[in-house]
Amino acid sequence: MKRTEPEITRIPEQKCPMCGKKLDATMEATEGKGAPEPGNYMICAGCASVLIFAEDNRFRPLTLEEAENLAHDEEAREQITEAVRRIRGMNAGLN
């Protein structure tokens, strides 16, 4: 099965709370996902920090409880690990 290009969704510009990189778009990490919804994970394209999309449509660092829940969610953990690997690889190629 041929995978199509990831869906990119524009969001109101905001800064990563960890590194300050300006973020104005999200890209799906798995097929069938579209615009971010509260509770979705996000990986910063600048520093590869794991963030969460909050109820106020802003990204924020995970709480301790959210990080513990993620540690027990094998599928999400594998997807995030792959996304972080890709981002770090892309960023390494830019240096």
Steps between C-alpha positions, in 0.01 A plus 500: 500500500646836398507762774396847398674815616426587864216742555621843610266717707566869556454619858524846659869579545639425843840427649624169633496537881831312516719663232303800372481382137207654315243234413222565250411156366460139602561189297328172565713220637253223424257442219142600564590790726432858402495829687627476858248451778540552874701213643699433180875480530724734301873490441672837460676525164778701664599317816301173465333553839182302556210741558126460530223694328300660782135601529591863417645390161856565622787256537645443846743260667353177632405480865662227708176299481486535119864392471430195718196411287712532185762270650233228522354557149726288279344603168517874574850464641621325184341765275653783703841332504490471120388862459776625733756293307388652170500856632846463652623350172356788297644755743843334488496534123440875532817562701 
